[in-house]
Amino acid sequence: MNINGVKNLFPLVALNTRYAGYYMDASGEVYSTKKFTTPQKMLGARQGLPGQRKTIYTFSDGSKRPTTEQGATLFANAKRHPAWIKETTDQGVVGFPAAKPKSIFPTPITTDRDHASDLAAGLAKKGYIIGKVDGGALVFGSKPVIHTSLDSVKSEVARLAEKSPGMQIVYLKVEGIAVANSINWQ
């Protein structure tokens, strides 16, 4: 994956959604796009006795309790993922040249979701609402989040589809609003 000029990064979100915005290169170094659009190499904390030191990374997923993960464990898990070679090399598959490696993800992974602050703001911005097809009916959450950008909604739909294989996840764009007592298209 190529992100703002930094090549061959594996998106750690492929392992777990809490790693959205974090990437790993072929040598096991971790990068973040949480503060900047260009991936920044994370240093990690060194823990343990000399000769037995391990690198520990702290991942923030927006919750109050960040996740810590041992670098070696994360590296081993990432290397076992089917897309590891495709994402971290120029060749796609070792020994067979590839025209241009593609990401395993159908849409760009965004570091943050672009949500409207409330329902009225989302409707005014003509954002996107996510729903699912269930028993021939279109179902929305009781308090749907309205995404304000196409990249944000596509990233969230991809995440939800990966989380719930076989379920049809859809997104719809708000194109207009009808107000009671008169039809007043906005």
N, C-alpha and C positions, 0 to 999 in steps of 0.2 A: 504494500500500500504506500502510495506517495502522498505525503501531507505537507503542503506548502514548501516543497523543495526537499524535504527529508524523505529519503527513499527507503523501501524495504522494511516497513514497520508492520508488525502483526498487531491488530486491534485486540486488546485484552478483553474487550466486551464480548468477544466470541466465547470466552470461558465463563464469564459471569457478568450480568448487567451492572453490578456495582462497580465494574472497572471501566465504565463509559468515560472516554476522554483520556485513557491511558493506553500506551502502546509499548511493544518490546521489539528490539532489533535481534538479529541472528546471534549476537554474542550474549544476549540475556540482559542487556541494559534496558532500563525502563524509562519511558518518556511520558510527559504530561502535556495536554493542551488545555488544562483547567484555567490557567491565567493568561496564556498567550495563544494565538492561532498557530504559531510555529511551534512544533513539539520541542519541549525543553527537557534535557536529560535530568533525571532525578538522581540525587546522590544516595539516598537510603542511609540508614543508621547501621553502623558496624557494632555488633554485639558478640560477646563471648571472649574467651581467653585467647591470647596470641596463638596462632596456628590452628585455632578452632573457630575463628570469627565467621559470623554469618551476616549477610546483608539483609536488613529488614526494611520493607517499604510500607509507607502509610498511604492509604487510598481514601480520599474523601468522596462520598457519593451524595453529599448534600444532607446527610443525616447528622445528628449530633455526635454519634460515635463512629469515628473513622475505622476502617478495616486495616489491620496490619497483616502482612504476608511475608513469609520468608522468600527471598529472591530465588534461591535454588529450587524450591518447591514450585513456585510460579513458572520458572523457566522450564522445568520438567513437564509440567502440565501443558504449557504452550506448545512445546515441541511435539507432544502427542496429538495435537489437534490436526485434523486432515488438511487444513489450509495453511499450516505453518510454512512449508516449503514454498508454496505459491506466493505467500505474502512477504517472505523474507529474502527471496532471491530474485535475480533478474531472469533466471532461466525458467521459472515455473516448476519444472521437474528436472532434477539433476540428470544431465546427459542428453536431454531433449530440449532444444531451443524453443522458446515460446515467442510468438509475435510480440505481444505486450501482455504482461500478467494483469489479470483483472482481480478486483477484490471479490471475496465470497459474498459480500453484502450488496444487495441490489440498489441501495441508496447510500449516500454519504452518511457517515456516523458523525453526529454533532456532539459537541461537548456539553451543551446545555440545550434544554428544550426551550423553545420560545412560546411561552404561554401568555395569554391575556391575563391581566390582573383580576378581572371578574367577567361574568357573563356578558354584561352590557358592552364592555370594552372589546371583547372578542367578536361580538356581533357587529359592532360598529366598524371594526377592522376587516370584516368579511373573512374571518379565519376558517380553520378546518376543524371538524368534529370527527372523532373516531367512534365507530360502532362495530357490531359483529352481526353476522347472519346466524340466526338460531331458529331452527324449525320453520324455515321459510319466512321468518319475520326479521326486520332490521331492529336491533336492540341497542340502545344507548345507555350509558350510566346515568344514575339519578342526578349527578352533578358533573356533567362532562367538562373536561378541560378543553379550552379552545386554543389550538395552536395558531400562531400568527405567521408562520413561514412554512413553505412547502418542504424544505429540508427537515424541519423539526417534526412535522407530522409523518413524513416518510420514515424517518429514523425510528419514531415511536411505533409505527405500524410494523416495521421489520422486527423490532424487539418483541412486540406482543405475539407476532406470528411464530417467531422462533420459540417463544415461551409456551405457546399452545399449538403444537403441530396439528394440522387437520382442520383447525377452526378458521373460518373465513373472517378476516378482519378487513374493514373498509374505512375509507375516510371520505368525507363529503365537504365541499366548500360552501360556505354561506354566501349566497349570491344576492339575496335581497331579504327585506323584512316587511311584512304587512302589519300595519297598526290598526287595531279595532276602531270601529265607528266610521272609518273611511279606509280606502286602500291608498296608502301613502308609501310608495316604494322609495327606499333610501339607498 
